[in-house]
């Protein structure tokens, strides 16, 4: 077992979407002489600012941020890449004698970094499987899906038809298939995240084991860092109301125009960045697949569902410190003081605070 006194320190600021992670992470960074590593799977993409609630440079208070605007929307980003780039950022931050603050709501990424989890990006790979699944996601062909389910999952035709029946497209069919084989993975992977859906199916088909079981075993590993893990929490109804208000603000700020610019630049609905919540629904509207009001309702609904999945994940994090922001009257200064007190209590050695 690693000596905790020799582990390097990390502060985590996480929680469901729209709980104020960005502002509080900056406030902590100012107090602790810290730098921020973004744990957000959409803020990595250039040009995806409004829909990802990315803080503009002028609002970052001079705090160094890593893993923001590092990819174009057509480039894939996954947990393995997150860990690799985060470790590179950590080396820089530690060399500057600063405290790293990992801020964002992608709990899957945070867990992988803290415990150096091996999510087996190369295990059980089969290019033919991936190509067939990708074709189904694109075309939604019923016969292809039935043949795919029979070949890789030993499902008879009637069972395959039952899964496929009523699906709007191939993505939904693959997601339903995942739910039938690995319910836990389906709970945390969004249907629009086709790459992760296919990867989870591929792992199951090639190994006979749900990838969620593999990940849970890996998650039980000893943490690599001396960390304090904050999860900002709120009353569910108030959170959902704030999510709805946030979506409305994104629309006023020009979300539709942002998506049109990305499409005009040559990116399409298959680009990884444009499969994110908010972007996928707006693409559907712009391309004429749905009307504006339906797209907006879908964005709100999918964001609320995403928040629910985040909360489900965080409840499993036994080392997390839940901060009920309602209890502190939503006053960020008061919340900050509480977080600093927790850090002082939990740290093996006191972190020196900057004056002021």
LONUTI-322969 format. One record per residue (C-alpha): x, y, z; residue number from 0. Coordinates in steps of 0.25 Angstrom, whole numbers. Example, Ala and Ser with C-alpha at 12.3 -4.5 7.8 and 13.67 -1.06 7.14 Angstrom:
// residues 2
49:-18:31:0 .
55:-4:29:1 .
// end
This chain:
// residues 356
0:0:0:0 .
5:14:-4:1 .
9:23:8:2 .
-2:34:8:3 .
9:44:13:4 .
16:42:0:5 .
5:43:-10:6 .
3:56:-17:7 .
-9:64:-14:8 .
-21:67:-23:9 .
-34:74:-21:10 .
-47:70:-28:11 .
-59:79:-30:12 .
-70:71:-37:13 .
-85:69:-37:14 .
-97:69:-46:15 .
-97:79:-57:16 .
-102:94:-53:17 .
-97:93:-39:18 .
-86:103:-40:19 .
-74:95:-42:20 .
-66:105:-51:21 .
-68:117:-41:22 .
-64:110:-29:23 .
-52:103:-35:24 .
-47:116:-39:25 .
-49:122:-25:26 .
-42:110:-19:27 .
-30:112:-29:28 .
-29:126:-25:29 .
-28:122:-10:30 .
-19:110:-11:31 .
-10:115:-22:32 .
-15:105:-31:33 .
-17:101:-46:34 .
-30:95:-52:35 .
-31:82:-60:36 .
-44:81:-67:37 .
-51:68:-66:38 .
-62:71:-76:39 .
-63:63:-89:40 .
-69:74:-97:41 .
-60:86:-93:42 .
-48:79:-100:43 .
-54:84:-113:44 .
-51:97:-120:45 .
-63:105:-124:46 .
-72:97:-115:47 .
-73:108:-104:48 .
-88:112:-102:49 .
-93:98:-102:50 .
-82:93:-92:51 .
-84:105:-83:52 .
-69:108:-85:53 .
-64:120:-77:54 .
-58:130:-86:55 .
-44:134:-84:56 .
-47:147:-78:57 .
-55:140:-67:58 .
-44:130:-63:59 .
-38:141:-54:60 .
-24:138:-59:61 .
-24:123:-54:62 .
-17:113:-63:63 .
-27:103:-69:64 .
-23:90:-76:65 .
-31:81:-85:66 .
-40:92:-91:67 .
-40:95:-106:68 .
-30:84:-109:69 .
-37:77:-120:70 .
-46:80:-132:71 .
-60:74:-132:72 .
-56:63:-142:73 .
-46:57:-132:74 .
-49:46:-123:75 .
-47:47:-108:76 .
-48:36:-98:77 .
-44:33:-83:78 .
-31:27:-87:79 .
-27:41:-94:80 .
-33:48:-82:81 .
-24:41:-73:82 .
-11:43:-82:83 .
-13:58:-84:84 .
-17:60:-69:85 .
-4:53:-65:86 .
4:62:-74:87 .
-3:74:-68:88 .
-1:69:-54:89 .
14:69:-57:90 .
14:83:-61:91 .
5:88:-49:92 .
14:80:-39:93 .
27:86:-45:94 .
21:100:-42:95 .
18:96:-28:96 .
3:98:-30:97 .
-9:90:-25:98 .
-16:83:-37:99 .
-31:85:-36:100 .
-39:75:-45:101 .
-52:81:-48:102 .
-64:75:-56:103 .
-75:66:-56:104 .
-70:54:-64:105 .
-68:45:-52:106 .
-64:33:-60:107 .
-51:41:-64:108 .
-49:46:-50:109 .
-49:32:-45:110 .
-39:27:-55:111 .
-29:38:-52:112 .
-30:37:-37:113 .
-28:21:-37:114 .
-20:20:-50:115 .
-31:11:-55:116 .
-28:2:-67:117 .
-41:3:-75:118 .
-35:-7:-85:119 .
-36:1:-97:120 .
-29:-10:-105:121 .
-35:-22:-98:122 .
-45:-30:-106:123 .
-44:-21:-119:124 .
-50:-26:-132:125 .
-49:-16:-144:126 .
-60:-24:-151:127 .
-69:-23:-140:128 .
-67:-8:-138:129 .
-69:-6:-153:130 .
-82:-14:-153:131 .
-87:-7:-141:132 .
-84:7:-147:133 .
-91:3:-160:134 .
-103:0:-152:135 .
-103:13:-144:136 .
-102:20:-157:137 .
-112:13:-166:138 .
-122:6:-156:139 .
-124:-6:-165:140 .
-132:-16:-158:141 .
-126:-28:-165:142 .
-112:-24:-162:143 .
-116:-22:-147:144 .
-122:-36:-146:145 .
-110:-42:-153:146 .
-101:-35:-144:147 .
-109:-39:-131:148 .
-109:-53:-136:149 .
-94:-54:-139:150 .
-88:-47:-127:151 .
-98:-49:-116:152 .
-104:-62:-120:153 .
-118:-56:-120:154 .
-129:-63:-128:155 .
-137:-55:-138:156 .
-149:-53:-130:157 .
-141:-47:-118:158 .
-133:-38:-128:159 .
-146:-33:-134:160 .
-152:-30:-120:161 .
-140:-21:-117:162 .
-141:-14:-131:163 .
-156:-12:-131:164 .
-160:2:-130:165 .
-146:8:-130:166 .
-145:21:-137:167 .
-131:18:-143:168 .
-119:9:-142:169 .
-113:17:-130:170 .
-125:14:-121:171 .
-125:-1:-125:172 .
-110:-2:-121:173 .
-113:5:-108:174 .
-125:-4:-105:175 .
-116:-16:-108:176 .
-106:-11:-98:177 .
-117:-9:-88:178 .
-121:-23:-89:179 .
-106:-28:-87:180 .
-100:-18:-78:181 .
-111:-10:-70:182 .
-100:-3:-62:183 .
-93:2:-74:184 .
-105:7:-80:185 .
-109:15:-68:186 .
-96:24:-69:187 .
-94:24:-84:188 .
-103:33:-92:189 .
-110:28:-104:190 .
-103:38:-113:191 .
-89:34:-109:192 .
-89:24:-120:193 .
-74:21:-118:194 .
-75:17:-104:195 .
-88:9:-106:196 .
-81:1:-117:197 .
-68:0:-108:198 .
-77:-6:-97:199 .
-84:-16:-106:200 .
-71:-20:-113:201 .
-64:-23:-99:202 .
-76:-31:-95:203 .
-76:-39:-109:204 .
-61:-42:-108:205 .
-59:-45:-94:206 .
-73:-50:-89:207 .
-72:-40:-77:208 .
-79:-27:-76:209 .
-69:-15:-76:210 .
-76:-9:-64:211 .
-72:-21:-56:212 .
-58:-20:-61:213 .
-58:-5:-58:214 .
-64:-7:-44:215 .
-52:-17:-41:216 .
-42:-6:-46:217 .
-49:5:-38:218 .
-46:-3:-25:219 .
-31:0:-27:220 .
-24:8:-17:221 .
-24:23:-20:222 .
-11:28:-26:223 .
-13:42:-20:224 .
-16:49:-7:225 .
-29:55:-11:226 .
-41:62:-6:227 .
-53:60:-14:228 .
-64:70:-14:229 .
-78:67:-20:230 .
-87:79:-21:231 .
-101:75:-18:232 .
-115:81:-19:233 .
-130:78:-17:234 .
-134:71:-30:235 .
-145:80:-34:236 .
-137:92:-32:237 .
-126:86:-40:238 .
-135:83:-51:239 .
-141:97:-51:240 .
-127:102:-52:241 .
-124:93:-64:242 .
-136:98:-71:243 .
-132:112:-69:244 .
-118:109:-73:245 .
-122:103:-86:246 .
-131:116:-89:247 .
-119:124:-86:248 .
-110:116:-96:249 .
-121:118:-107:250 .
-121:133:-104:251 .
-106:133:-105:252 .
-106:127:-118:253 .
-105:112:-117:254 .
-112:110:-131:255 .
-103:120:-138:256 .
-91:113:-131:257 .
-95:99:-137:258 .
-98:105:-151:259 .
-84:110:-151:260 .
-78:97:-148:261 .
-87:90:-159:262 .
-82:101:-168:263 .
-68:98:-165:264 .
-70:84:-170:265 .
-73:76:-157:266 .
-85:67:-157:267 .
-94:60:-148:268 .
-84:48:-147:269 .
-73:57:-142:270 .
-71:53:-127:271 .
-73:67:-122:272 .
-86:69:-129:273 .
-92:56:-122:274 .
-92:63:-109:275 .
-105:68:-102:276 .
-109:81:-108:277 .
-101:80:-120:278 .
-108:67:-125:279 .
-122:72:-123:280 .
-119:85:-130:281 .
-112:78:-142:282 .
-125:70:-143:283 .
-133:83:-144:284 .
-124:90:-154:285 .
-124:78:-163:286 .
-139:78:-163:287 .
-141:65:-155:288 .
-148:72:-144:289 .
-155:86:-141:290 .
-148:96:-132:291 .
-158:95:-120:292 .
-156:80:-120:293 .
-141:81:-121:294 .
-141:90:-109:295 .
-150:81:-101:296 .
-141:70:-104:297 .
-128:77:-99:298 .
-135:80:-86:299 .
-140:66:-84:300 .
-126:60:-88:301 .
-119:69:-79:302 .
-128:66:-67:303 .
-126:51:-70:304 .
-111:53:-71:305 .
-111:60:-57:306 .
-119:48:-52:307 .
-108:39:-57:308 .
-97:47:-51:309 .
-104:47:-37:310 .
-105:32:-38:311 .
-91:31:-40:312 .
-86:41:-29:313 .
-95:33:-19:314 .
-85:21:-21:315 .
-73:29:-18:316 .
-70:26:-4:317 .
-59:36:-2:318 .
-67:48:-7:319 .
-71:59:1:320 .
-85:64:-2:321 .
-87:79:-1:322 .
-102:83:-1:323 .
-101:96:-7:324 .
-115:99:-3:325 .
-111:98:12:326 .
-101:110:10:327 .
-112:118:3:328 .
-105:117:-10:329 .
-95:127:-5:330 .
-82:123:-12:331 .
-73:130:-2:332 .
-79:122:9:333 .
-78:109:1:334 .
-64:112:-2:335 .
-60:114:13:336 .
-67:101:16:337 .
-59:94:6:338 .
-46:100:11:339 .
-49:95:25:340 .
-51:81:19:341 .
-38:82:12:342 .
-31:86:25:343 .
-38:75:33:344 .
-35:64:22:345 .
-21:68:18:346 .
-10:60:25:347 .
-2:73:25:348 .
-8:87:24:349 .
-8:94:10:350 .
-3:108:11:351 .
-13:118:7:352 .
-9:130:-1:353 .
-12:143:7:354 .
-24:150:3:355 .
// end
